[in-house]
Amino acid sequence: MEYYSLNRKAPITTFENAVIQGLAPDKGLYFPTHIEPLPRDFYKTIESRSNPEIAYTAIKQFISPEIPDSTLKAIVEDTLSFDFPVITLNDQISVLELFHGPTMAFKDVGARFMARCLGFFTKNSPNRITVLVATSGDTGGAVANGFLGVKGVDVVILYPSGKVSDIQEKQLTTLGQNITALEVDGVFDDCQDMVKQAFVDEQLNKKIQLTSANSINVARWLPQLFYYLFAYKHLKSKYNAIVFCVPSGNFGNVCAGMVAQKLGLPVSHFIAANNKNDTVVNYMNTQSYHPKPSIPTISNAMDVGNPSNFVRVLELYDNVFMDLKSNLSSYSFSDDETESAILELYDKCDYIADPHGAVGYLGAKTYLKNNPKSHVVFLETAHPAKFLNVVEKVIDKKIDIPDQIQSVMKKEKKSIKINSYEELKSFLLGD
Ligand SMILES: *Cc1c(COP(=O)(O)O)cnc(C)c1O
């Protein structure tokens, strides 16, 4: 598959280049030149297929022929070594749980897939690649875990000292091997600024190959389309047209769902559920797009004021607003509403949700008011134990801490403190 830049000022390139570069040279996001629907028979017989088989069939056109089929099969199988359960709460609402991976965040799938693709590309190359990421929480852990032990790839994660949760910090700082955590004396934006500066530092980029591992990278973005196929497989015998409600921040996940729909998946509508960071909600109401600084909330992985993947959403509809509007609804909810939703889910459905999933539940309920005959699947993107302070207070009950989290809490933190770009640069250059 070939990819073009959405800024349209860079040459068309291969999957390999798109993964290694992250962003195109004109700073645009890469986008596939073509999306070919899968044969109808694939959907008719989807119940009889395993998750890796479904995923391999769906992703192949985006990767082939640069990664050989047998290698791609192995990558997909290895990436998806955990469950994606669907729990039906009532006749109108189901939950798709995406938190059963090693760091208990849905970002595990994208990070693991990208790591394995990059590992394949570096295997026969003498040059090492450095993945540089700034994290405000969950991305760093998923990326660190996904890339652990991948040959030819070094991962450097910048995080703001004292600003991530204990669990998140342990997930970043205890792995060792090819993963280094840099603890920045500052806030998330300082980490982000240093990473951006590194990507445009010509002197540095002549010496080392840097890439990013957030959802602008096609290898992290595209595998998220698997979730929607898995949910359909579970629910198709009961509900023929599903609505998906996606708790959204950078809009990578919901945009991947829309790619699945382009592949022919029967989806009747998408809902993007947002916290008070409502740039897209405003856009959908006014048709004018005004990015804003982010506002901190209890669903902090969605605190994004200028969603990086929204340009991809627009591209999928050829920038025709009415086409997008007929397929996407978008709502914004406050922290108070989110906490009430956690309580309501617990009381009425005996379901413990994290704050991100609770925003998804609110989106589903809002849509159902005007569309009561629909069945809405909301995505639960993180395990509630990762947001212990909020969830235990709201439901007034202790929740079980899963083994993945308990074992990481016992390990010893290792980080290197830095407080300027110069320190980052000399670390990267090995000075
Ligand atoms: C990253 C993240 C999101 C938002 O996903 P996008 O693809 O950025 O829209 C939602 N919930 C959790 C828990 C996340 O980590």
The ligand as an SDF file (V2000), in Angstrom:
LIG
                    3D

 15 15  0  0  0  0  0  0  0  0999 V2000
   -5.8050    7.4560   24.3310 C   0  0  0  0  0  0  0  0  0  0  0  0
   -7.0370    7.1780   25.0970 C   0  0  0  0  0  0  0  0  0  0  0  0
   -8.3120    7.6030   24.6410 C   0  0  0  0  0  0  0  0  0  0  0  0
   -8.5100    8.4520   23.4010 C   0  0  0  0  0  0  0  0  0  0  0  0
   -8.2320    7.7890   22.2070 O   0  0  0  0  0  0  0  0  0  0  0  0
   -7.9880    8.6160   20.8540 P   0  0  0  0  0  0  0  0  0  0  0  0
   -7.6390    7.6080   19.8350 O   0  0  0  0  0  0  0  0  0  0  0  0
   -6.8460    9.5630   21.1640 O   0  0  0  0  0  0  0  0  0  0  0  0
   -9.2390    9.3660   20.5510 O   0  0  0  0  0  0  0  0  0  0  0  0
   -9.4260    7.2450   25.3970 C   0  0  0  0  0  0  0  0  0  0  0  0
   -9.3050    6.5390   26.5330 N   0  0  0  0  0  0  0  0  0  0  0  0
   -8.1160    6.1250   27.0100 C   0  0  0  0  0  0  0  0  0  0  0  0
   -8.0520    5.3830   28.2910 C   0  0  0  0  0  0  0  0  0  0  0  0
   -6.9380    6.4250   26.3160 C   0  0  0  0  0  0  0  0  0  0  0  0
   -5.7580    6.0150   26.8070 O   0  0  0  0  0  0  0  0  0  0  0  0
  1  2  1  0
  2  3  1  0
  2 14  2  0
  3  4  1  0
  3 10  2  0
  4  5  1  0
  5  6  1  0
  6  7  2  0
  6  8  1  0
  6  9  1  0
 10 11  1  0
 11 12  2  0
 12 13  1  0
 12 14  1  0
 14 15  1  0
M  END
$$$$
